[in-house]
Amino acid sequence: MKRHHSAAEAIEQIKSGQRVFLHGGAATPNVLIKALVEQADRLRDVELIHIHTHDPGHYGDIELKKSFRVVNLFVGSNMRPRINYDHNDYLPIFLSEIPQLFRSRKRPINVAMVQLSPPDKHGFCSLGVSVDVSKAAVESADMVIAQINPRMPRVHGDGIIHISHVDHYIEVDQPLHAVPPEALTEEEKAIGRNAASLIEDGATLQAGIGSIPNAVLEALVGHKHLGIHTEMWSDGALKLIKCGAVDNSRKSVHPGKTVSGFVIGSQELYDFVHDNPSVVNLVIDYVNNPATIKRNPRVTAINSAVEVDLTGQVCADSIGPNIISGVGGQMDFMRGAALSPGGKPILALTSRTTKGIARIVPTLKLGAGVVTTRAHVHYVVTEHGIADLFGKTLNERARALISIAHPADREFLDRQWHEIHKRVR
């Protein structure tokens, strides 16, 4: 364990040809990453692997391709315009399987670069707001370089790292990346009301960040005894906790506790999770394991999509062949919810994009990937209603989906459905 006076000194430990894991989300170690980019000239063929980072992302610039290769396990907004499948690539994988990817040495980690809370009186630091896959990266890495920050909340759960396991560290004092909630549109509010009508008191929720999950959560303030077991949560869920709609009292797994792999949101959220015994961040291979998820009652998984075809196939990680996010935990929770007693897997999306492009389509775009298969989809919700696809034939599914598409798209969809089947005959 060695304390360095500058990030540049700490980064000097990284050598050419190594694979470096970058802590992600609100825990992104920006000071260390900046120093890494500044030392690009001395480095060659360093692989940087991460879920997504809140950072300018200059390490992914084409000008630095000789120094850095980027492997995105989930493509964040900083990497979307930089993806070229050459030096900046995407690795499709279930979020729940990433820890095994590291521990099995299928993709061994030479250096884990993380952001931690300061050690307590016993020498234990916390991975704070982002435990997810980072705990496995730290445990399997040959070397750990840390950015220790007093602004990092100490979150209960699996993210405890003793300072003796940190090989090199620097000290910084800066706010975590914050993501304030966005104002909801009328369409999003309607989706929220429709989805909320499916959710019962006592349900266990999975809902992430973004306008659609927030719209659903906002519509649940009148519910009772809700629980949270989710890969991540944000300010929408915080409002439900503070108003008493979420008390986690009916959960079978970790009753009384809000469970996730990571959190990201406002400073108010970070203050709430700090040293709060009712909140735990756990390793993602446990949180997102369908065998864990299904043990809770009435698990209601709320996910979104880029587009859904008339048979129920879901593209959620790309626009055509252009990757914009990742597989993430959608399938983990869609399956876990379906196996839960009284569970409901829900896909919620606006019927059209803000540019007027239909999201319910005859067939997925050329090159689009299927994240959730037609067999896994149960409920699809738009601002125009609810389609329950479970137990329905392809023709029945098409009829249900057309009924909740944008009214101006329904005639076209109906015509396309018939034309597709005429060609099949």
C-alpha positions as CSV (number, residue, x, y, z in Angstrom):
1,M,0.0,0.0,0.0
2,K,1.5,3.3,-1.1
3,R,0.1,6.8,-1.0
4,H,1.0,9.0,-3.9
5,H,1.0,12.8,-3.9
6,S,-0.2,13.0,-7.5
7,A,-2.4,11.0,-9.8
8,A,0.5,10.9,-12.3
9,E,2.7,9.0,-9.8
10,A,0.0,6.5,-9.2
11,I,-0.7,6.0,-13.0
12,E,3.0,5.3,-13.6
13,Q,2.4,1.8,-12.2
14,I,0.3,0.9,-15.3
15,K,2.4,-0.7,-18.1
16,S,1.8,-1.2,-21.8
17,G,-0.2,-4.4,-22.7
18,Q,-2.1,-4.5,-19.4
19,R,-5.9,-4.7,-19.0
20,V,-7.3,-2.0,-16.7
21,F,-10.8,-2.1,-15.2
22,L,-12.4,1.4,-14.7
23,H,-14.9,1.8,-11.9
24,G,-18.1,3.2,-13.4
25,G,-21.2,5.2,-12.9
26,A,-21.0,7.9,-10.2
27,A,-17.9,6.2,-8.9
28,T,-15.8,6.9,-12.0
29,P,-12.3,7.8,-10.8
30,N,-12.0,10.9,-13.0
31,V,-8.8,12.2,-11.6
32,L,-6.9,9.0,-12.2
33,I,-8.4,8.6,-15.7
34,K,-7.3,12.1,-16.6
35,A,-3.8,11.3,-15.5
36,L,-3.9,8.0,-17.5
37,V,-4.9,9.9,-20.7
38,E,-2.1,12.4,-20.1
39,Q,0.4,9.5,-20.1
40,A,-0.9,8.0,-23.3
41,D,2.4,8.7,-25.1
42,R,4.4,6.2,-23.0
43,L,1.7,3.5,-23.2
44,R,0.8,1.0,-25.9
45,D,-2.0,-1.5,-26.3
46,V,-3.6,-0.9,-22.8
47,E,-7.1,-2.4,-22.7
48,L,-9.6,-0.3,-20.7
49,I,-12.7,-2.3,-19.7
50,H,-15.8,-0.9,-18.0
51,I,-19.6,-0.8,-17.9
52,H,-20.0,2.9,-18.4
53,T,-18.1,5.9,-17.1
54,H,-19.1,9.5,-16.4
55,D,-16.0,11.0,-17.9
56,P,-15.1,13.0,-21.0
57,G,-13.9,9.7,-22.4
58,H,-10.9,11.0,-24.2
59,Y,-9.2,7.6,-23.8
60,G,-11.6,6.4,-26.5
61,D,-10.5,9.0,-29.0
62,I,-9.3,7.7,-32.3
63,E,-6.0,9.7,-31.9
64,L,-5.1,7.5,-28.9
65,K,-5.8,4.1,-30.6
66,K,-2.2,3.0,-30.3
67,S,-2.3,3.7,-26.6
68,F,-5.7,2.4,-25.6
69,R,-8.3,-0.1,-26.6
70,V,-11.7,0.2,-25.1
71,V,-14.0,-2.8,-24.3
72,N,-17.4,-1.5,-23.3
73,L,-19.5,-3.9,-21.3
74,F,-22.3,-1.3,-21.5
75,V,-22.0,1.7,-23.9
76,G,-22.5,5.0,-22.1
77,S,-23.2,8.4,-23.7
78,N,-19.5,9.3,-23.8
79,M,-18.6,6.2,-25.8
80,R,-21.5,6.1,-28.3
81,P,-20.0,8.4,-30.9
82,R,-16.6,6.7,-30.5
83,I,-17.6,3.1,-31.0
84,N,-15.9,1.8,-34.2
85,Y,-15.5,-2.0,-33.3
86,D,-11.8,-1.7,-33.9
87,H,-10.0,0.0,-31.0
88,N,-13.3,0.9,-29.3
89,D,-15.5,-2.2,-29.1
90,Y,-18.6,-3.6,-27.4
91,L,-18.8,-6.9,-25.5
92,P,-22.4,-8.2,-25.2
93,I,-22.9,-9.9,-21.9
94,F,-25.5,-10.2,-19.1
95,L,-24.7,-7.9,-16.3
96,S,-25.0,-10.8,-13.9
97,E,-22.2,-12.7,-15.8
98,I,-19.6,-10.0,-15.8
99,P,-18.1,-11.0,-12.4
100,Q,-17.6,-14.5,-13.7
101,L,-15.9,-13.0,-16.8
102,F,-13.3,-11.5,-14.5
103,R,-12.9,-14.3,-11.9
104,S,-12.6,-17.1,-14.5
105,R,-9.7,-15.1,-16.0
106,K,-11.5,-15.4,-19.4
107,R,-10.6,-11.7,-19.4
108,P,-8.1,-11.3,-16.6
109,I,-7.8,-7.9,-14.9
110,N,-4.2,-6.6,-14.4
111,V,-5.2,-3.3,-12.7
112,A,-8.5,-2.2,-11.1
113,M,-8.8,1.5,-10.9
114,V,-11.6,2.5,-8.4
115,Q,-12.9,5.3,-6.3
116,L,-13.3,4.6,-2.6
117,S,-14.5,6.2,0.6
118,P,-11.7,6.9,3.2
119,P,-10.9,4.0,5.5
120,D,-12.8,3.8,8.8
121,K,-11.0,3.3,12.2
122,H,-10.6,-0.4,11.3
123,G,-9.1,0.3,7.9
124,F,-12.1,-0.6,5.8
125,C,-13.1,1.5,2.7
126,S,-16.3,1.4,0.7
127,L,-16.9,1.0,-3.0
128,G,-19.8,3.3,-2.1
129,V,-22.4,4.0,-4.8
130,S,-21.1,1.4,-7.3
131,V,-20.5,-2.2,-6.1
132,D,-22.0,-4.1,-9.0
133,V,-19.1,-5.7,-11.0
134,S,-16.4,-3.6,-9.4
135,K,-16.1,-5.9,-6.3
136,A,-15.2,-8.8,-8.6
137,A,-12.7,-6.7,-10.5
138,V,-11.0,-5.6,-7.3
139,E,-10.8,-9.1,-5.9
140,S,-9.4,-10.6,-9.1
141,A,-7.1,-7.8,-10.1
142,D,-3.3,-8.1,-9.8
143,M,-3.1,-4.5,-8.6
144,V,-5.6,-2.0,-7.2
145,I,-5.2,1.8,-7.7
146,A,-7.7,3.9,-5.8
147,Q,-8.9,7.4,-5.7
148,I,-10.0,8.0,-2.1
149,N,-12.6,10.6,-1.7
150,P,-14.4,11.8,1.5
151,R,-17.5,12.6,-0.7
152,M,-17.9,8.9,-1.5
153,P,-20.8,7.5,0.7
154,R,-20.1,4.5,2.9
155,V,-22.9,2.2,1.7
156,H,-23.7,-1.0,3.6
157,G,-23.4,-4.4,1.9
158,D,-20.7,-6.1,-0.2
159,G,-18.6,-3.1,-1.2
160,I,-16.2,-3.2,1.8
161,I,-12.5,-3.2,0.9
162,H,-9.7,-3.1,3.4
163,I,-7.1,-0.5,2.7
164,S,-4.4,-3.2,2.8
165,H,-5.9,-4.6,-0.4
166,V,-5.2,-1.3,-2.2
167,D,-1.7,-1.2,-3.7
168,H,-1.5,2.5,-4.7
169,Y,-3.8,5.4,-3.9
170,I,-4.3,9.2,-4.1
171,E,-6.5,11.4,-2.1
172,V,-9.0,13.7,-3.7
173,D,-12.0,15.8,-2.5
174,Q,-14.6,16.3,-5.2
175,P,-18.4,15.8,-5.6
176,L,-19.6,12.7,-7.2
177,H,-21.2,12.9,-10.7
178,A,-24.8,13.8,-10.1
179,V,-27.8,13.2,-12.5
180,P,-30.8,15.3,-11.7
181,P,-34.2,14.0,-12.6
182,E,-35.7,15.2,-15.9
183,A,-39.1,16.7,-16.3
184,L,-41.7,14.2,-17.6
185,T,-43.7,14.6,-20.8
186,E,-47.4,14.0,-20.9
187,E,-46.8,10.8,-22.9
188,E,-44.4,9.6,-20.2
189,K,-46.9,10.4,-17.5
190,A,-49.5,8.4,-19.3
191,I,-47.1,5.4,-19.6
192,G,-46.5,5.7,-15.9
193,R,-50.2,5.6,-15.1
194,N,-50.8,2.6,-17.4
195,A,-47.8,0.6,-15.9
196,A,-48.8,1.5,-12.4
197,S,-52.2,0.0,-12.9
198,L,-50.5,-3.4,-13.2
199,I,-48.5,-3.0,-10.0
200,E,-50.0,-4.3,-6.8
201,D,-49.4,-3.3,-3.2
202,G,-46.6,-5.4,-1.7
203,A,-44.9,-5.8,-5.1
204,T,-41.1,-5.9,-5.3
205,L,-39.8,-3.4,-7.9
206,Q,-37.0,-3.3,-10.4
207,A,-36.7,0.1,-12.0
208,G,-33.7,2.0,-13.2
209,I,-32.9,5.6,-14.1
210,G,-34.6,7.6,-16.9
211,S,-37.8,9.2,-17.7
212,I,-39.9,6.1,-18.3
213,P,-38.9,4.4,-14.9
214,N,-39.4,7.7,-13.2
215,A,-42.8,8.1,-14.7
216,V,-43.9,4.7,-13.4
217,L,-42.4,5.3,-10.0
218,E,-44.1,8.8,-9.7
219,A,-47.5,7.1,-10.3
220,L,-46.9,4.7,-7.4
221,V,-47.0,7.2,-4.5
222,G,-50.4,5.9,-3.4
223,H,-49.3,2.3,-3.2
224,K,-48.4,0.5,0.0
225,H,-45.7,-1.9,1.2
226,L,-43.6,-1.8,-2.0
227,G,-40.1,-3.3,-2.0
228,I,-37.0,-2.6,-4.0
229,H,-34.7,-5.2,-5.4
230,T,-33.0,-3.8,-8.5
231,E,-29.7,-3.6,-10.3
232,M,-29.8,0.2,-9.7
233,W,-32.0,3.0,-8.5
234,S,-32.2,6.7,-8.4
235,D,-34.3,9.7,-7.2
236,G,-37.6,8.3,-8.4
237,A,-37.3,5.4,-6.0
238,L,-36.0,7.7,-3.3
239,K,-39.3,9.7,-3.4
240,L,-41.3,6.4,-2.8
241,I,-39.1,5.6,0.2
242,K,-39.5,9.0,1.7
243,C,-43.3,9.1,1.3
244,G,-43.6,5.6,2.8
245,A,-44.9,3.7,-0.3
246,V,-41.7,1.7,-0.2
247,D,-41.0,0.0,3.2
248,N,-39.6,-3.3,1.9
249,S,-41.8,-5.1,4.5
250,R,-43.2,-7.8,2.2
251,K,-40.0,-9.0,0.6
252,S,-38.7,-12.5,1.2
253,V,-35.0,-11.6,0.3
254,H,-33.5,-8.9,2.6
255,P,-36.8,-7.7,4.1
256,G,-36.7,-4.1,5.3
257,K,-33.8,-3.2,3.0
258,T,-33.5,-1.5,-0.4
259,V,-31.3,-3.8,-2.4
260,S,-29.3,-2.9,-5.5
261,G,-25.9,-3.2,-7.2
262,F,-25.4,0.6,-7.7
263,V,-27.1,3.9,-7.3
264,I,-26.8,7.1,-9.3
265,G,-28.7,10.4,-9.1
266,S,-28.7,13.6,-7.1
267,Q,-26.6,14.7,-4.1
268,E,-29.7,14.2,-2.0
269,L,-29.7,10.5,-3.0
270,Y,-26.0,10.2,-2.1
271,D,-26.6,11.8,1.3
272,F,-29.5,9.4,1.9
273,V,-27.5,6.2,1.2
274,H,-24.5,7.2,3.3
275,D,-24.2,4.9,6.3
276,N,-27.9,4.0,6.0
277,P,-28.6,0.5,7.4
278,S,-31.8,0.2,5.3
279,V,-29.8,0.4,2.0
280,V,-27.4,-2.2,0.8
281,N,-25.4,-2.4,-2.4
282,L,-24.5,-6.0,-3.2
283,V,-22.5,-7.8,-5.9
284,I,-24.4,-7.9,-9.2
285,D,-24.0,-11.7,-9.8
286,Y,-26.2,-12.1,-6.7
287,V,-28.6,-9.2,-7.2
288,N,-29.3,-9.9,-10.8
289,N,-29.4,-13.7,-10.5
290,P,-32.9,-14.8,-11.6
291,A,-32.7,-17.4,-8.8
292,T,-32.4,-14.6,-6.3
293,I,-34.9,-12.3,-8.0
294,K,-37.7,-14.9,-8.2
295,R,-37.7,-15.5,-4.4
296,N,-39.3,-12.2,-3.8
297,P,-43.1,-11.9,-4.2
298,R,-44.8,-10.1,-7.1
299,V,-41.5,-8.9,-8.6
300,T,-42.4,-6.2,-11.1
301,A,-39.6,-5.5,-13.6
302,I,-39.9,-2.2,-15.5
303,N,-37.7,-1.9,-18.5
304,S,-37.7,0.0,-21.7
305,A,-36.7,-0.6,-25.3
306,V,-35.6,1.0,-28.6
307,E,-38.2,-0.9,-30.6
308,V,-40.5,-3.9,-30.4
309,D,-41.5,-5.9,-33.4
310,L,-45.0,-7.3,-34.0
311,T,-44.0,-10.7,-32.7
312,G,-42.7,-9.3,-29.4
313,Q,-38.9,-9.3,-30.1
314,V,-37.2,-6.5,-28.2
315,C,-34.2,-4.4,-29.3
316,A,-32.9,-2.5,-26.4
317,D,-29.1,-1.9,-27.0
318,S,-28.9,-0.6,-30.5
319,I,-30.4,1.5,-33.3
320,G,-30.0,-0.9,-36.2
321,P,-26.4,-2.0,-36.0
322,N,-25.3,1.1,-33.9
323,I,-24.8,0.1,-30.3
324,I,-26.1,2.7,-27.9
325,S,-26.2,0.9,-24.5
326,G,-25.9,-2.8,-23.6
327,V,-27.6,-6.0,-22.6
328,G,-27.4,-4.9,-19.0
329,G,-29.8,-6.6,-16.6
330,Q,-33.0,-6.5,-18.6
331,M,-33.1,-10.2,-19.3
332,D,-32.0,-11.0,-15.8
333,F,-35.0,-9.2,-14.3
334,M,-37.5,-10.0,-17.1
335,R,-36.9,-13.7,-16.4
336,G,-36.7,-13.3,-12.7
337,A,-40.0,-11.4,-12.6
338,A,-41.7,-14.1,-14.7
339,L,-40.6,-16.8,-12.3
340,S,-41.7,-14.8,-9.2
341,P,-45.0,-15.7,-7.6
342,G,-47.4,-13.1,-9.0
343,G,-44.5,-11.4,-10.9
344,K,-44.9,-9.1,-13.9
345,P,-42.2,-8.4,-16.5
346,I,-43.1,-5.0,-18.1
347,L,-41.6,-3.3,-21.1
348,A,-42.6,0.4,-21.2
349,L,-41.9,2.7,-24.1
350,T,-43.4,5.7,-25.9
351,S,-45.1,4.7,-29.1
352,R,-42.9,7.1,-31.0
353,T,-39.5,8.7,-30.5
354,T,-39.2,12.5,-30.0
355,K,-38.5,12.6,-33.8
356,G,-41.7,10.9,-34.6
357,I,-40.2,7.5,-35.4
358,A,-42.4,4.5,-34.5
359,R,-41.1,2.2,-31.8
360,I,-43.6,-0.6,-32.5
361,V,-42.5,-1.9,-35.9
362,P,-43.3,-4.7,-38.3
363,T,-39.7,-6.0,-38.1
364,L,-36.7,-4.9,-36.2
365,K,-34.2,-2.7,-38.1
366,L,-31.5,-4.4,-40.1
367,G,-28.6,-5.1,-37.8
368,A,-30.7,-4.6,-34.6
369,G,-29.9,-7.0,-31.8
370,V,-32.6,-8.9,-29.8
371,V,-32.0,-8.3,-26.1
372,T,-35.2,-9.9,-24.9
373,T,-36.8,-12.7,-26.9
374,R,-40.4,-12.8,-27.9
375,A,-40.9,-15.8,-25.5
376,H,-39.7,-13.7,-22.5
377,V,-42.0,-10.7,-23.1
378,H,-45.2,-10.5,-21.1
379,Y,-46.5,-6.9,-20.8
380,V,-45.8,-4.1,-23.3
381,V,-47.0,-0.6,-22.2
382,T,-47.2,2.6,-24.2
383,E,-49.1,5.9,-23.5
384,H,-52.0,4.3,-25.5
385,G,-52.5,1.2,-23.4
386,I,-51.3,-2.2,-22.3
387,A,-50.6,-5.3,-24.4
388,D,-50.4,-8.6,-22.5
389,L,-48.5,-11.0,-24.8
390,F,-48.2,-14.0,-22.5
391,G,-50.1,-17.0,-23.9
392,K,-50.8,-15.3,-27.2
393,T,-50.0,-16.6,-30.7
394,L,-48.0,-14.5,-33.1
395,N,-51.2,-13.1,-34.8
396,E,-52.8,-12.3,-31.4
397,R,-49.6,-10.6,-30.3
398,A,-49.6,-8.5,-33.5
399,R,-53.2,-7.4,-32.9
400,A,-52.4,-6.5,-29.2
401,L,-49.3,-4.5,-30.1
402,I,-51.0,-2.7,-33.0
403,S,-53.7,-1.6,-30.6
404,I,-51.2,0.3,-28.4
405,A,-49.1,1.7,-31.2
406,H,-49.4,5.4,-32.2
407,P,-52.8,5.8,-33.9
408,A,-51.1,7.2,-37.0
409,D,-49.0,4.0,-37.3
410,R,-51.8,1.4,-36.8
411,E,-53.0,1.1,-40.4
412,F,-49.5,0.7,-41.7
413,L,-48.6,-1.9,-39.1
414,D,-51.8,-3.9,-40.0
415,R,-51.0,-3.8,-43.7
416,Q,-47.4,-4.8,-43.1
417,W,-48.4,-7.7,-40.9
418,H,-50.6,-9.1,-43.6
419,E,-48.0,-8.5,-46.4
420,I,-45.3,-10.3,-44.3
421,H,-47.5,-13.3,-43.9
422,K,-48.6,-13.4,-47.5
423,R,-44.9,-13.6,-48.4
424,V,-44.5,-16.4,-45.9
425,R,-47.3,-18.4,-47.5
